């Protein structure tokens, strides 16, 4: 059994890679944006989309790998979860949502259930051959699948924002990538990390098993996901309930969202961001408590990076 004392005298732990990835990646993305503005070269647009969409997810996947201390997680497995797991999740969610989701008050809850289910299925497919699994392994690999999903999803949003009625809108593309980069760390990666940790804990080796805790966790993260997607609509409804005129209230009562006044738009935006912060805080706190509870369980690693099994 390896221990921190087995390290040779003068051994220095490697520096974390994620700050380099984030710093260098951001400079390259910013340089590409500037050159594209100056030269109006459309051939650089795919580079902006790819760098902007994948920079933050890759950075946080690296951070999770370096800080998560999963005893049985290799760099190759992390890569497969990010790319293969993330892409399988996006494809599966697109198919199921196209056939199963219909406009309704619970539409976003349904989206949350579908996307968390397909991300979990993708994680299980990629990690099926792991001989040993621990809760912290599930958190690290679950985060990788969720962040991969977010990266591919953000690329889609970036491409959609780029195309406008008047042509290619580079400003809208940059704004979309900045916004998606800010919210990515507290979304898909957190939810799938929570679910992965609980499912892996119930299935330490061999066939997958689902405990009551795993089912409750799935419903919980799906609800968080659904609330995250619903926050914008909830903010508009709350704004109209609190400040709406009679005509706005009447339209709302028959299922229509009336146009907001400038003052109402500001209030709605404030409520929107407040809701996102609350949902994000719940998810991050949940993941933090789960990680703390499994910090010293068998099969995890200590701060030195050595297996304590």
C-alpha positions in Angstrom: 0.0 0.0 0.0 1.5 3.3 -1.1 1.6 6.2 1.4 2.7 9.8 1.1 5.9 8.8 3.0 6.9 6.5 0.1 7.6 9.6 -2.0 11.4 10.2 -2.6 13.1 13.0 -0.7 12.8 16.3 -2.5 9.8 15.1 -4.5 7.6 18.0 -5.6 4.0 17.5 -6.5 3.2 18.5 -10.1 1.6 21.9 -10.6 -2.1 21.8 -11.5 -2.8 22.0 -15.2 -6.2 23.7 -15.1 -4.9 27.3 -14.6 -2.6 26.9 -17.7 -5.5 25.4 -19.7 -7.8 28.3 -18.7 -5.2 31.1 -19.2 -3.7 29.9 -22.5 -7.1 28.9 -23.9 -8.7 32.3 -23.0 -5.8 34.2 -24.6 -6.1 32.1 -27.8 -9.9 32.6 -27.9 -9.5 36.3 -27.4 -6.8 36.6 -30.0 -9.0 34.7 -32.5 -12.0 37.0 -31.8 -9.8 40.1 -32.3 -8.3 38.9 -35.5 -11.7 37.9 -36.8 -13.1 41.4 -36.1 -10.1 43.0 -37.8 -10.0 40.8 -40.9 -13.6 39.7 -41.2 -12.3 36.2 -42.1 -15.2 33.8 -41.7 -12.8 30.8 -41.7 -11.9 31.7 -38.1 -15.5 31.4 -36.9 -15.3 27.6 -36.2 -12.2 28.2 -34.1 -14.1 30.8 -32.0 -17.0 28.4 -31.6 -14.8 25.4 -30.6 -12.5 27.3 -28.3 -15.3 29.3 -26.6 -17.5 26.3 -26.1 -14.9 23.8 -24.9 -12.5 26.1 -22.9 -14.5 26.2 -19.6 -15.7 22.6 -19.7 -12.3 21.2 -20.4 -10.8 23.4 -17.6 -13.2 22.2 -15.0 -12.9 18.6 -16.1 -9.2 18.9 -15.6 -9.8 20.5 -12.2 -12.2 17.7 -11.2 -9.6 15.1 -12.2 -6.8 16.8 -10.3 -8.8 17.6 -7.2 -11.3 14.8 -7.1 -8.8 12.1 -6.1 -10.8 9.3 -7.8 -8.7 6.1 -7.1 -9.5 4.4 -10.3 -9.9 7.2 -12.8 -7.3 7.5 -15.6 -6.8 10.3 -18.0 -7.9 8.1 -20.8 -11.2 7.3 -19.0 -11.7 10.9 -18.2 -11.3 11.8 -21.9 -13.7 9.1 -23.0 -16.3 10.3 -20.5 -15.9 13.9 -21.6 -16.0 13.3 -25.4 -17.9 10.0 -25.9 -20.2 10.3 -22.8 -20.9 14.0 -23.5 -21.7 13.4 -27.2 -23.9 10.3 -26.5 -25.8 12.4 -24.0 -26.4 15.2 -26.4 -27.5 12.8 -29.2 -29.8 10.8 -26.8 -31.4 13.9 -25.3 -32.0 15.4 -28.8 -33.8 12.3 -30.0 -35.9 11.8 -26.9 -36.9 15.5 -26.5 -38.0 15.6 -30.1 -40.5 12.8 -29.6 -41.4 13.1 -25.9 -41.4 16.8 -24.9 -44.5 18.9 -25.7 -45.3 22.5 -24.5 -46.7 22.3 -21.0 -46.1 23.9 -17.5 -44.0 20.8 -16.7 -42.1 20.8 -19.9 -38.8 21.8 -18.4 -39.0 19.2 -15.7 -39.4 16.6 -18.4 -36.3 18.0 -20.1 -34.4 17.7 -16.8 -35.5 14.0 -16.4 -34.5 13.1 -20.0 -31.1 14.9 -20.0 -30.1 13.5 -16.6 -31.2 10.0 -17.6 -29.2 10.0 -20.9 -26.1 11.5 -19.2 -26.3 8.8 -16.5 -26.7 6.1 -19.2 -23.7 7.5 -21.2 -21.6 7.5 -18.0 -22.6 3.9 -17.3 -21.7 2.8 -20.8 -18.3 4.4 -20.8 -17.5 3.2 -17.2 -18.9 -0.3 -17.6 -15.5 -2.0 -17.8 -14.1 -0.4 -14.6 -13.1 -3.2 -12.3 -13.6 -1.1 -9.1 -15.7 2.0 -8.6 -16.0 4.4 -5.8 -18.2 7.4 -5.0 -15.4 9.8 -5.8 -14.7 8.1 -9.1 -18.4 8.6 -10.0 -18.2 12.3 -9.1 -15.1 12.9 -11.2 -16.4 10.9 -14.2 -19.9 12.2 -13.8 -18.6 15.7 -13.9 -16.6 14.9 -17.1 -19.8 13.5 -18.8 -21.8 16.6 -17.7 -19.1 19.0 -18.8 -18.7 17.3 -22.2 -22.5 17.5 -22.6 -22.3 21.2 -21.8 -19.5 21.8 -24.2 -21.3 20.2 -27.2 -24.6 22.0 -26.2 -22.8 25.3 -25.9 -21.3 24.8 -29.4 -24.9 24.4 -30.7 -26.1 27.6 -28.9 -23.0 29.5 -30.3 -23.7 28.4 -33.9 -27.4 29.3 -33.5 -26.6 32.8 -32.1 -24.1 33.4 -35.0 -26.7 33.3 -37.7 -29.1 36.3 -37.8 -31.5 37.7 -40.4 -28.9 40.3 -41.4 -26.0 37.7 -41.8 -23.4 36.5 -39.4 -23.5 38.2 -36.0 -20.0 37.9 -34.4 -21.0 40.1 -31.4 -23.9 37.8 -30.5 -21.6 34.8 -30.8 -19.1 36.3 -28.4 -21.8 37.3 -25.9 -23.3 33.8 -26.0 -20.0 32.1 -25.4 -19.2 34.4 -22.5 -22.6 33.8 -20.8 -22.4 30.1 -21.4 -18.9 30.0 -20.0 -20.0 31.8 -16.8 -22.9 29.4 -16.1 -21.3 26.1 -17.3 -19.4 25.2 -14.1 -22.6 25.1 -11.9 -24.9 23.3 -14.3 -24.6 19.9 -16.1 -21.2 19.0 -14.5 -22.5 19.4 -11.0 -25.7 17.6 -11.5 -24.1 14.5 -13.2 -21.3 14.5 -10.7 -23.8 14.2 -7.8 -25.7 11.4 -9.6 -22.5 9.6 -10.6 -21.1 9.6 -7.1 -24.3 8.0 -5.6 -24.7 5.4 -8.4 -21.0 4.4 -8.3 -21.2 4.0 -4.5 -24.1 1.5 -5.0 -22.2 -0.4 -7.7 -18.6 -0.8 -6.5 -17.8 -3.5 -9.1 -19.5 -5.7 -11.7 -23.1 -5.1 -12.7 -24.8 -1.7 -12.0 -27.2 -1.6 -9.1 -29.6 1.2 -8.1 -30.3 1.9 -4.5 -33.2 4.0 -3.1 -30.6 6.7 -2.5 -29.7 6.7 -6.2 -33.4 7.0 -7.3 -34.0 9.9 -4.9 -30.8 11.5 -6.1 -31.9 11.2 -9.7 -35.2 12.8 -9.0 -33.4 15.6 -7.1 -30.9 16.5 -9.8 -33.6 16.2 -12.5 -35.7 18.7 -10.4 -32.7 21.1 -10.1 -32.1 20.8 -13.8 -35.8 21.5 -14.5 -35.9 24.5 -12.2 -32.7 25.9 -13.8 -34.4 25.8 -17.2 -37.6 27.2 -15.8 -36.1 30.2 -13.9 -36.5 32.6 -16.8 -40.2 31.9 -17.2 -40.8 31.9 -13.4 -39.1 35.3 -13.2 -41.4 36.8 -15.8 -44.5 35.4 -14.1 -43.4 36.7 -10.7 -42.7 40.1 -12.2 -46.2 40.3 -13.7 -47.8 39.1 -10.5 -46.0 41.7 -8.4 -46.1 44.7 -10.8 -48.4 43.8 -13.7 -51.2 46.0 -14.9 -54.7 44.7 -15.3 -54.3 44.0 -19.0 -51.1 42.1 -18.4 -52.7 40.1 -15.6 -55.6 39.2 -17.9 -53.3 38.0 -20.7 -51.3 36.0 -18.1 -54.5 34.3 -16.8 -55.4 32.9 -20.2 -51.9 31.6 -20.9 -50.1 34.4 -22.7 -47.0 36.3 -21.6 -47.5 40.0 -22.2 -44.7 42.3 -23.2 -42.8 43.8 -20.2 -42.2 47.5 -19.6 -38.6 48.6 -19.3 -38.9 48.7 -15.5 -40.5 45.2 -15.4 -37.7 43.9 -17.7 -35.1 45.0 -15.2 -37.0 43.4 -12.3 -37.4 40.2 -14.3 -33.7 40.0 -15.1 -32.8 40.5 -11.4 -35.2 37.7 -10.4 -33.9 35.5 -13.2 -30.3 35.8 -12.0 -31.4 35.4 -8.4 -33.1 32.2 -9.2 -30.1 30.9 -11.1 -27.8 31.7 -8.2 -30.1 29.9 -5.7 -30.4 26.7 -7.9 -26.6 26.7 -8.5 -25.9 27.2 -4.8 -28.1 24.2 -3.9 -26.3 22.0 -6.5 -22.8 23.0 -5.5 -23.6 22.6 -1.7 -25.1 19.2 -2.4 -22.0 18.1 -4.3 -19.7 19.6 -1.7 -21.4 17.7 1.1 -21.3 14.5 -0.9 -17.6 14.9 -1.6 -16.8 15.7 2.0 -18.7 12.6 3.1 -16.7 10.3 0.9 -13.3 12.0 1.4 -11.9 9.2 3.6 -13.8 6.2 2.4 -11.9 3.1 1.2 -10.9 3.2 -2.4 -10.3 7.0 -2.6 -7.0 8.9 -2.6 -5.4 11.2 -0.2 -4.1 14.6 -1.0 -0.9 13.1 -2.2 -2.6 11.3 -5.1 -1.8 7.8 -3.8 -4.4 5.1 -3.5 -5.3 4.3 0.1 -6.7 0.9 -0.7 
